[in-house]
Amino acid sequence: MTVAETIYLGITSTGILGLFLIYLGYPLMVLLLPKRNRPSTGQPTPTAATLIIPAWREGKGLDQKLENTLALNTSEIEVQVIVITDQSKPSELPAHIQWITETERLGKAASLNRAMQQVNTPIVIFSDANTHLNPAAILQILRSFTDPSIGAVAGEKGLMTDRDSGVRSERIYWNYESALKKLDARFNSVVGGAGELLAIRSDYFVPLPPDSLLDDLVISWEIVKQGHRIAYAPDARALETPSRNLREEATRKIRIAAGGYQFLDRHPLYAIFAISPSYAFQFLFRKWARWRLAPVLMILALIGNTGLLYVAPTSHVTEFITSAQVSFYALAALGFILEAGRVKLGWLAAPFYFVFMHVCQIRGWLRYRFGHQSVLWERTTRS
């Protein structure tokens, strides 16, 4: 093997093995590591909570959210609801629902900060207006707070069961994420809750920077920063419909990626390690490596493979790696065609969504780096 072949093989191997480590190696490591969190019943289950629903231009979607909220099982607890929105207050409103009308759009972070000023319960639950909670969601969330080390609880994000609408490959991603959340919580802490359903102890809330692009991750980090863990409540489910099409899903993925890069710039990895090594180990693989390294590793694998084709085109190693990469990207391309044609993908969704997700990450980085991502996120259309 020549020096050039060795170099290109090393570049290719770094890219491929790095991706395997990030997406498959980490779950295996966490699965094999000892379970660190131990259930505790040191505190009674909270009996009062506030549900904050931020909404902007949701229209009938907010009416449906209120119907869903009123149908929740809250017989054992006192629940206050704060709706902060641009819509006018309905003429008839239950006494436990507080309505805050905003005339100026300043972004979700500013809305949450304003709503938090009205909270007087020990627990606050954030839930987006475009998601519906299962009837027992709040009860399931509150039960996790019996452990005094828990400062926040992340619910389960899922998609509506209509499998004939929206971006079907989105389900595969969320199934994978749900499995990782279970492993994260088993080992130490969920890395970050989702804005669809996230609860925290009210006293631990730190006002968000108004320009925050990824408020749920910032809230999660502030909880960990104060020495607390984030639990996972898989039976507390927030369901939303899939994105209507690839364009809408790309818009959502790009803005999330832009928010991720903003978070990384403001919270260096070394600073996270200094505060909580266990959480930082999780964050390294679950967020940092995905955003900083994964897109680069995919490009490295392609560059190295191209170099191998140039310096050693007849090598069995070159032929094997090339066949594997060509097959993978061919399946991704086929998945794209079928997704665009609204054809059920099955397992073809995996390679397509993997490539799609990383392309969106690159676009998100460009959008953030050049200052094109506004804090005023545009609402994406769901099916």
N, C-alpha and C positions, 0 to 999 in steps of 0.2 A: 504494500500500500504506500503510495507516494505521500509526500508531505501535504500537497494540496488536497489530496483525497481525504487525508486524516483531518485536516482543518474543516473541510466542508461537511464531513461526517459528524464532526464534533458540533458544528453549528446546528445541523439538522437534529441531532440527538438532543441537544439542549432544548430546542424548541418543543419537540414532541414529548420528551420526558418531563419537562417543566409543566406542560399542560396536564399531563397525567397526574403529576404530583398535586397540582392545585385542585383539580376537580374530582379525582378518585383517591389519591394518596391521603389527602387530609381526612376525608370521612373514615378511611381505614385506620388511620392513626388515632383519631378520637374514639373510635369504636373499641380499640385495644387498650386505650389509656384507662386508668381506674376512674370509677365514678366519684366525682368530688362533692357534688351537692347532695346533701342528705335532707330528706323531708323533715320539716319541723312543724310542730303545732304550738309554738310558743306564744302565739297571739290568737285571739278570737277572730273569726271571719268578720270583716268590716260590714256594717249594716247600712252604710250611706255612701253614695257616690254621685258624682256629677258627670253627665255625658255631654261632651262638647261636639257640636256638628258644625264645621265650617262649610259654607256653601257660597258659590258665586255663579250666577247665571245657570242655575240648575233647573229652574222652571218646574215642570211636573215631577222631575226627579226628586226634588225636595219634599213635595207632597207625599210621594211614595215612601221616602225615608221616614217621614213623621208617622205615617201609618204603621210602618215596620217597628218604629220605636215604641209606639203606644201598645203594640202587641207583644212586647217583650215580657217575660216572666219576672216581675219585680215584687211579687207578693211578700217576700221575706225581707225586703230592703227598701230604703227610702232613696229614690233616684230623682235628682234634679236634672233638667235638660236645658242646655244653653245652645241656642241656634244663632249663629252670627252670619249674616247674609246681606246681600244687596236687595233682597225681595221685601216687600211691604209685609207688615205683621197681619196675619189673618184676623178677621173680626172675632172669631171664636177660637180660644186657645186654652187648653187645660192649665190649671194654676201652677203645675210644677214645671211648665216650659217657659223659660225666659227668652225673649226675642230681642236680639240686638241688630238693628239695621245700620249697615255701613253705606255711606254715601260716596266714599272715596276708596278706590281699590288700591291697597298697599301691599298685597301679598298675603299668603296663608300664614306666614310666621307672625306678621303684625296682628292678624286676626286672632290667632291663638293667644298671643300676649294680652290682648284686650279682654278676651273671654276669661282668661285665668284670673283676672282681677275680681271676677264675680263669684269665684269658687269658694265655698266654705265647708266642703266635705273633705274627709281624709283621703279619699281616692278620686281621681279624675280619669275619665276614659275619653280618648279621642277616637272619632269615627268619621270617615269621609261620607259625604252626602250621597255618593253613588254606590254605596255598599249596603247590603241588607244583613242584619245579624240574625242568627238563629235564636229561638225563644229563650234558651238558657244561657246565652252568651255572657251576660253581665254576672249572673250567679257563678258561672265557671271561672270567670276572671277573678272575682273577689276571693274565691277559695284559695287561690295561690298566695294571697297576702297573709296567710296565717304564719308563714315563714318570715321571721323578722329580718332575715338577710336579703329578702326580695324587695327591690325598690320599684320594679316595673314588671308588667306582664304583657307578653306579646300574644295576641290571638292568632288564629289560623286564617290565612287568606286563601280563598278558593274562588272557583269560577262556577257560574250557573251551569246546570246540567244539560242545557240544550246543546247537544253535540253537533248540531247542524248549522250553527251560526258562529260568526267570529273567527278569530285566528286560533285554529285548533292546536297548533304546536305550542301555544302559550301554556296549555295544561301540563305538558311534560315538564316544562321549566318549574312550574309551581309545585308539582309533585316532588321534584328533586329538592327544591328549597325546603319543603315541609319536612322531608326526611332529615335534612341537615340541621334544621332547627331542633328536632328531637335529640339528635346527637349532641348538639351544642349545649342544650339545657342539661342533658345527662352528665356531660363532662364538667361544665362550669356555669356558663351563662349564654343566653341568646345574644348574638352580636348586635342585632338591631331589630326593633319592632317595625311594623309597617303602619302607616297612617290610617289604613283601613280599620284597624282595631288595635289600639295600644293604650294600656292603663299605667298610671304611675301614682306613687304617693304624692299628694298635692304639695306637701312641704318640700319635696325634693325638686320641684320645678324651678328651672333657671330661665329667666326671660331669653327668648331667642333673638339672635341678631336679625334685624328686620330684613336683611338681604339673604337670609338662609334659603338655599335652594332645596335642601333635603332635610326638612324639619324633623322627620321621625328619627333619622340617624343622629341628629344633633341632640334631641331629647334623650335618646337611649344612651349616648355617650356621657351626658351630664349625670345620669343616674349612676353609671359605672364609676365615673370620676369621683363620686362621693362615697365610694366603697361598697356599693350595693350590686346585686346581681339582677338579671332579667330572666324571669321564668317564662315557660311556654305553656299555654293552655290550648291544646289542639281541639278541645270540645267547644271552645268559644270561637265560632266561625263567622267571618265576614265574607259574604259572597258578592261578587260583581259579575256582570256579563263580560265575555271576552271582547277585545278590541274588534271593531267592525271589520277592519281590513288591515293589511300590512302597513299602509301609510300611517294609520292612526297608532298602531302598535309601535312603529318606529319613532314617531313623535314622542310617545311616552318614554320609551327606552332612552332616547337621546337626552331628554331633559333630566332623567334620573342619573344618567352617567355624568352629565354636567354638574349636577349637585354632588355626586361622589367625588369628583376631582376638586371641587371647592372645599369639601370636607378634608380631603387629604392635604391640601395646601395649608389649611388652618390648623390641622392637628397632625404634626409629624409623627411617624411611627415610633421614633425613639422616645417621644414624650408620652405616648400611650404605654410603652413598655415600662417607663419609670413609674407610672401610676398603678398599673395592674398587669403584671407579666402574663398571667393566665389568659386574661381577656385579650391582651396584645397578641399572644400566640394565635388565638382564634381569628382576631381581626386581620392578622398577617395573611392568612390563607383565604378567609371569607370575603374580604373587601380589598385590602391593599394589593395583593398579588393579582387578583382578578382585574383590577382597574389599571394598575401600573405595568404589570408584566404580561398578562395573557395575550392581549392583542400583539404585543411585540414578539412574543414567542411564536405565534402563528406565522408572522412574517418571517422570522428567522428560519423556521422549518421550511418555508417555501424557498427562501434565498439559498439555504444550504443544499436543498434538493436540486435546485437549478445548477449550482456549482458542481455537484456530483455528476449530473448529466453531461457537463462540459468536460470534466477531467477524467471521468471513469464511466462512460456510458454503458459499457458491457458488463460491469461488475454485478454480481448477484445481489450484493447489498443495495446498490443503486436501483436495480430493477425492483427489488422488494419494496423499498421505501417509496419509489415513484408510483408503483402500482397501488400501494396503500393510500397515498395522498390523492392520486387521481380518482380513485374509487370514492374516497370520502367526499371530495368536492363535487364529484359527479352526482352523488346521492343528494348532496346539499342543493345542487342546481335543480335536480328533479323535484326535490321537496318544495323549492320555491315555485316551480311551475304548477305543481299540484295545489299548493296553498293559494296561489293567485287564482287558480281555476276553481277554488272552493271544493276540492276533492279531498276526501278523508285520507290522511297521510299514514296513520299507524306509526310504526317505528321509523319511517322516513322523516318524521318530524324532528328527531333528535339531531342529526347532522345539519339539517337546514337551520334550526333555531340556534344551534351553537354558533354557526357562522354569522347568522343574522344579528345575534346578540353582540358579537365582538365588532362587527361593522358599526353598529349603533354606538358602541363605546368609543370608537375612534372619532365618530362624528360628534359625540358628546364632548370629548376632550377639545376638539377644534372649536366647538361652539362656546365652551367655557373660556378657553384660552384667549379667544379673540373678543370676548365680552358680548357675545350675541345671545346668551341665555338670560332672559328677563326673569325677575323674581315673580312676575305675573304670569303664571303658567296658564296656557290655553287649555281649556277643557277638551279632552279627546272624546270622540264618539264611540260609545260601546254598543254592542249588538242589542 
